[in-house]
Amino acid sequence: MIKSTLRSLPVVLALCFIAACGYTPPKPGSTAKDPQSAYKEGKDLLDDGSYDSAITAFEQLEARFPYGRYAQQAQIDTIYAHYKLGEMESVVSSADRFIRQHPNHPAADYAYYLKGLAYENSKTDEWLPFLPRQPLSERDAKGAQNAFDTFRQLVTNYPDSRYAEDSRKRMAELVEALATHELNAANYYLKRRAPVAAVNRAQYIIVNYSNSPAVEEALAILVKSYDTLKLDKLRNDAERVLRQNYPQSRFLAQN
């Protein structure tokens, strides 16, 4: 019997070692007995800046009390917590979930707003966090376009929302960023002697961002591109429009 005990001792010691070094006991769940108390636990964590813990508390609330205003508010606060953590993809997915489940909720406009902010602040260079943040016009245009579309949904569906005015300002900035992004691309193609691609980008600016200052340079790019392509009629038409709309344009002296 003693030999049997001795033989099993290494196994027992190994298990003890694993328990001491590699085992973390699960965190106890919420002890709240009603949704109001459960929500207060999560909200206290949120107000304290413990965003990860707040998200966990709100998820537990939804699991235990999936219906009612506290579960809905927990979803909204979860979106905000993800935003504070810089988890922009989670902001978008959580906001989409809330909007889909509660399209008529009084806070639906806030969900749209946070979603728009998430797209606007999405990073394409997360693997290089030490680099300065790029201007909107130099980032991937997809995020800016998604942000613009989201803010447009907000101001269209909720024109009197407390977030509508700021959303409109952001839309104006995003339009300029998108126009500048296209302008950079058009100039790139022009320098690389790809006039057809330059024409396509310049025309896109004129059609889609007609109120942008970028239109002036887009017309000048059309003039240069058509000149390279030996399309004299189109070149003259572009120069005429440039001259009529921007008679003092610095680009006229270059043509």
C-alpha positions in Angstrom: 0.0 0.0 0.0 2.9 2.3 0.8 4.5 1.6 -2.5 1.2 2.3 -4.3 1.0 5.7 -2.5 4.6 6.5 -3.4 4.0 5.7 -7.1 1.0 8.1 -7.2 2.9 10.8 -5.4 4.6 12.3 -8.6 1.3 12.6 -10.3 -0.3 14.4 -7.3 2.7 16.7 -7.2 2.5 17.5 -10.9 -1.2 18.3 -10.6 -0.5 20.5 -7.6 2.2 22.3 -9.7 -0.2 22.8 -12.6 -2.9 24.2 -10.3 -0.4 26.6 -8.7 1.2 27.8 -11.8 -1.3 27.6 -14.6 -4.8 27.6 -13.2 -6.8 30.7 -12.7 -10.1 30.2 -11.0 -13.1 31.6 -13.0 -14.3 35.0 -11.9 -17.6 34.8 -10.0 -20.5 36.1 -11.9 -22.9 38.9 -10.8 -24.8 38.2 -7.7 -27.5 40.7 -8.5 -31.0 39.3 -8.2 -32.7 41.7 -10.5 -31.9 43.5 -13.7 -31.7 47.0 -12.1 -29.0 45.8 -9.6 -27.2 44.0 -12.4 -27.2 47.1 -14.6 -25.9 49.2 -11.6 -22.9 46.9 -11.2 -22.0 47.4 -14.9 -22.6 51.1 -14.9 -20.5 51.6 -11.8 -17.6 49.8 -13.6 -18.2 51.9 -16.7 -18.2 55.2 -14.8 -15.0 54.0 -13.0 -13.3 53.5 -16.4 -13.1 49.7 -16.0 -14.4 49.2 -19.5 -13.4 45.5 -19.9 -15.1 44.6 -16.7 -18.1 46.7 -17.5 -18.5 44.8 -20.8 -18.4 41.5 -19.0 -21.0 42.7 -16.5 -23.3 43.9 -19.2 -23.0 40.6 -21.1 -23.9 38.8 -17.9 -26.9 41.0 -17.5 -28.1 40.2 -21.0 -27.6 36.5 -20.4 -29.6 36.5 -17.2 -32.2 39.2 -18.0 -32.4 39.4 -21.8 -35.5 41.5 -22.0 -36.4 45.0 -20.8 -34.9 48.4 -20.7 -31.9 47.5 -18.6 -30.8 44.9 -21.1 -31.2 47.5 -23.9 -29.3 50.1 -22.0 -26.6 47.6 -21.3 -26.2 47.1 -25.1 -25.8 50.9 -25.6 -23.3 51.1 -22.8 -21.4 48.2 -24.3 -21.0 50.0 -27.6 -19.6 53.0 -25.7 -17.2 50.8 -23.6 -15.8 49.3 -26.8 -15.3 52.8 -28.2 -13.4 53.9 -25.1 -11.2 50.8 -25.5 -10.5 51.7 -29.1 -12.1 48.4 -30.3 -13.7 50.0 -33.4 -14.7 46.8 -35.1 -16.6 45.8 -32.0 -18.3 49.2 -31.9 -19.6 48.7 -35.4 -20.8 45.1 -34.8 -22.4 46.0 -31.5 -24.1 49.1 -32.9 -25.4 47.1 -35.9 -26.8 44.5 -33.5 -28.6 47.2 -31.4 -30.0 49.0 -34.4 -31.2 45.8 -35.9 -32.9 44.7 -32.7 -34.2 48.1 -31.6 -34.7 50.3 -34.6 -37.2 52.5 -32.8 -35.3 52.9 -29.6 -34.8 56.5 -28.4 -31.0 55.8 -28.3 -30.8 54.4 -31.9 -29.4 57.8 -33.0 -26.6 57.4 -30.5 -25.8 54.0 -31.8 -25.5 55.4 -35.3 -23.3 58.2 -34.0 -20.9 55.9 -32.2 -20.8 53.7 -35.3 -19.9 56.7 -37.4 -17.1 57.7 -35.0 -15.8 54.2 -35.1 -15.5 54.2 -38.9 -14.0 57.7 -38.8 -11.4 56.6 -36.3 -10.7 53.2 -37.7 -6.9 52.5 -38.1 -5.3 50.9 -41.1 -1.9 50.9 -39.4 -2.5 49.3 -36.1 0.7 47.3 -36.4 2.6 50.6 -36.3 1.1 52.4 -33.3 4.2 54.6 -32.8 3.6 56.4 -36.1 1.6 59.7 -36.1 -2.0 59.3 -37.1 -2.6 59.9 -40.8 -4.9 62.6 -42.0 -8.3 61.3 -43.2 -7.4 62.0 -46.8 -4.3 59.8 -46.6 -6.1 56.8 -45.1 -8.0 54.1 -46.7 -11.1 55.8 -48.3 -13.4 52.9 -47.3 -13.5 53.9 -43.6 -14.2 57.5 -44.5 -16.9 56.5 -46.9 -18.5 54.2 -44.3 -18.4 57.0 -41.7 -20.0 59.4 -44.2 -22.8 57.0 -45.0 -23.4 56.3 -41.3 -23.6 60.0 -40.4 -25.9 60.5 -43.4 -28.2 57.8 -42.1 -28.3 59.5 -38.7 -29.2 63.0 -40.0 -31.7 61.6 -42.5 -33.5 59.4 -40.0 -33.0 61.6 -37.0 -32.8 65.3 -38.2 -33.5 66.6 -34.8 -31.1 64.4 -32.9 -28.7 66.0 -30.5 -26.0 64.3 -32.6 -27.2 65.6 -35.9 -25.4 68.9 -36.0 -22.0 67.4 -35.2 -22.7 64.6 -37.7 -23.3 67.2 -40.4 -20.0 68.9 -39.6 -18.2 65.6 -39.8 -19.9 64.8 -43.1 -18.5 68.0 -44.6 -15.0 67.2 -43.4 -15.3 63.6 -44.7 -16.4 64.9 -48.1 -13.3 67.0 -48.3 -11.2 64.0 -47.2 -12.7 61.8 -49.8 -12.3 64.4 -52.5 -8.7 65.0 -51.6 -8.1 61.2 -51.6 -9.4 61.0 -55.1 -7.4 64.0 -56.1 -4.2 62.4 -54.8 -5.0 59.3 -56.8 -5.7 61.4 -60.0 -2.3 63.2 -59.6 -0.6 60.0 -59.0 -1.9 58.5 -62.3 -1.1 61.7 -64.1 2.5 61.6 -63.0 2.7 57.9 -63.9 1.6 58.7 -67.4 -1.7 57.0 -67.1 -4.1 59.7 -68.4 -7.1 57.5 -68.7 -7.0 56.5 -65.0 -6.4 60.2 -64.1 -9.5 61.2 -66.2 -11.6 58.6 -64.4 -10.6 59.9 -60.9 -11.0 63.6 -61.9 -14.5 63.0 -63.3 -15.5 61.1 -60.2 -14.6 64.1 -58.1 -16.6 66.5 -60.3 -19.7 64.3 -60.3 -19.6 63.2 -56.6 -18.1 66.1 -54.8 -19.3 69.0 -57.0 -19.1 71.5 -54.1 -15.6 70.6 -53.1 -12.6 72.9 -53.7 -11.0 69.9 -55.2 -13.1 70.3 -58.4 -10.8 73.1 -59.5 -7.8 70.9 -59.7 -9.8 68.0 -61.0 -10.7 70.2 -64.0 -7.1 71.1 -64.5 -6.2 67.4 -64.4 -8.8 66.7 -67.1 -7.2 69.4 -69.3 -3.7 67.9 -68.9 -5.0 64.3 -69.4 -7.0 65.1 -72.5 -4.0 67.0 -73.9 -1.8 63.9 -73.4 -4.5 61.8 -75.1 -4.7 64.2 -78.0 -8.4 64.7 -77.4 -8.5 68.4 -78.3 -12.3 68.9 -78.1 -12.5 67.4 -74.6 -9.5 69.3 -73.6 -10.9 72.6 -74.7 -14.2 71.9 -73.1 -12.5 71.1 -69.7 -10.5 74.3 -70.0 -13.6 76.4 -70.8 -15.4 75.0 -67.7 -12.3 75.7 -65.6 -12.0 79.2 -66.9 -15.7 80.0 -66.4 -15.9 78.7 -62.9 -12.4 79.6 -61.6 -11.3 82.6 -63.7 -8.4 83.3 -61.3 -7.3 79.7 -61.1 -3.6 79.2 -60.7 -3.9 76.2 -63.0 -4.9 78.4 -66.0 -1.4 79.8 -66.2 0.0 76.3 -66.4 -2.1 75.3 -69.5 
